[in-house]
C-alpha cells in the first residue's frame, strides 16, 4: 500500500474501524493503549508524494494503539490502530 493510499484510508475510516499494518519499530513512538496520530509529511514538490513516517503518542489524536506484535530482536512490528474519534 502506498503512502497516498494509507493517507486516504486514514481519512475515510469511521470511529471503531481498525487498521492492521507492518512498520519499522523506530516508526512508532507510543505504547499499547496510547492515543496516537499518524505522522504524514506533505509532498515537497507540486506533484510529489505524501510520506508516512509512523505514529506518535498524541493526547489529541484520533486513533488508539490497540496492539503491537513482533518477534524478539526483529526491527519490524505489526500494529493495530482503532479510530477512536471523528474529525467532524
Backbone torsions as a table, in degrees:
resi	resn	phi	psi	omega
1	UNK	NA	130.9	180.0
2	UNK	-76.7	165.0	178.8
3	UNK	-63.4	-35.1	177.8
4	UNK	-65.5	-42.3	177.6
5	UNK	-61.9	-40.3	179.8
6	UNK	-65.9	-42.9	178.0
7	UNK	-59.4	-44.8	178.5
8	UNK	-63.7	-40.5	179.6
9	UNK	-62.5	-41.9	176.1
10	UNK	-58.0	-39.2	-176.0
11	UNK	-70.6	-37.3	-171.8
12	UNK	-92.8	-14.9	-179.4
13	UNK	-70.1	146.1	-178.4
14	UNK	-99.6	164.8	178.5
15	UNK	-53.4	131.0	-179.1
16	UNK	98.4	-21.3	178.2
17	UNK	-72.0	152.9	-179.4
18	UNK	-123.3	157.8	171.9
19	UNK	-127.1	131.3	173.5
20	UNK	-110.3	128.4	-178.1
21	UNK	-150.8	156.2	174.9
22	UNK	-100.2	146.0	179.5
23	UNK	-159.2	170.3	176.2
24	UNK	-78.1	144.8	-179.9
25	UNK	-54.7	-37.3	-176.3
26	UNK	-72.6	-3.8	176.4
27	UNK	-90.9	0.2	-178.2
28	UNK	-120.2	121.3	177.4
29	UNK	-121.6	64.7	-177.8
30	UNK	-166.1	170.4	178.2
31	UNK	-124.1	162.6	178.7
32	UNK	-53.6	138.6	-178.9
33	UNK	80.2	-0.6	174.8
34	UNK	-75.5	149.6	168.4
35	UNK	-81.0	133.3	-174.3
36	UNK	-133.2	164.1	172.9
37	UNK	-131.7	143.2	174.6
38	UNK	-73.0	147.5	174.8
39	UNK	-101.0	108.9	-179.9
40	UNK	-120.6	116.3	178.3
41	UNK	-88.3	130.6	179.5
42	UNK	-67.6	160.6	177.9
43	UNK	-61.0	145.6	178.5
44	UNK	-90.7	-17.1	178.5
45	UNK	-120.1	158.0	-178.4
46	UNK	-52.5	-40.4	179.0
47	UNK	-106.6	22.0	-177.6
48	UNK	-74.2	-179.4	-177.4
49	UNK	-111.5	145.2	171.8
50	UNK	-69.8	144.0	-179.4
51	UNK	-118.7	124.7	176.2
52	UNK	-84.7	124.0	-178.8
53	UNK	-106.7	-12.0	179.0
54	UNK	132.8	-156.9	178.9
55	UNK	-126.4	147.4	178.6
56	UNK	-131.7	145.4	175.8
57	UNK	-61.0	132.2	-175.8
58	UNK	-155.2	108.7	-178.6
59	UNK	-57.3	-26.4	179.5
60	UNK	-95.4	7.5	-178.1
61	UNK	-69.6	165.4	-177.9
62	UNK	-106.7	9.2	-176.9
63	UNK	-127.7	144.5	172.5
64	UNK	-107.3	133.5	175.9
65	UNK	-81.4	106.6	-174.1
66	UNK	-82.0	-42.4	-178.2
67	UNK	-156.5	155.9	174.9
68	UNK	-135.6	125.8	176.1
69	UNK	-132.8	151.6	178.1
70	UNK	178.0	153.7	179.0
71	UNK	-72.0	143.7	177.3
72	UNK	-56.2	133.9	178.8
73	UNK	82.7	-7.2	-179.6
74	UNK	-80.3	149.2	175.7
75	UNK	-92.2	-7.3	179.8
76	UNK	-105.2	136.7	177.4
77	UNK	-127.7	162.7	171.9
78	UNK	-116.8	132.9	179.7
79	UNK	-123.5	158.1	170.8
80	UNK	-126.7	123.7	174.5
81	UNK	-116.7	144.2	-178.7
82	UNK	-118.7	133.6	177.7
83	UNK	-67.5	117.4	-174.5
84	UNK	-106.5	-15.7	-178.2
85	UNK	-148.0	162.6	179.2
86	UNK	-107.1	148.9	178.2
87	UNK	-91.9	9.1	179.6
88	UNK	-81.3	NA	NA
